[in-house]
């Protein structure tokens, strides 16, 4: 896992808040990326947002090759729904 537990936890909480507010998933992730300082975490969020816009499910976007922001267990939980 490239990013610490707190980054993933913050991502999940902030994403949940945006989704609860009615923001579509890809737009919510894009917004998170745009509010994140430049660096590997922002790059990963932008890649996730692009994958979602291309029609990939969230679990696939999180598990895509490259820096892994989430553990395999996190990805499996998302895949289960």
Residue pairs with C-beta under 8 A, 6 or more apart in sequence:
1 8
1 68
1 69
1 70
1 71
2 40
2 44
2 67
2 68
2 69
3 40
3 41
3 44
3 67
3 69
7 41
7 69
8 69
8 70
8 74
11 32
11 45
11 69
14 32
15 28
15 29
15 32
18 28
18 31
18 32
19 25
19 28
23 31
25 52
25 58
26 49
26 52
26 53
29 45
29 48
29 49
29 52
30 45
30 46
30 49
32 45
33 42
33 45
33 46
33 48
33 49
36 42
36 45
40 67
41 69
43 67
44 66
44 67
44 69
45 69
47 61
47 64
47 66
48 58
48 61
48 62
48 64
48 69
51 60
51 61
51 64
52 58
52 61
56 64
57 79
58 78
59 75
59 76
59 78
59 79
62 69
62 70
62 74
62 75
62 78
63 70
63 72
63 75
70 78
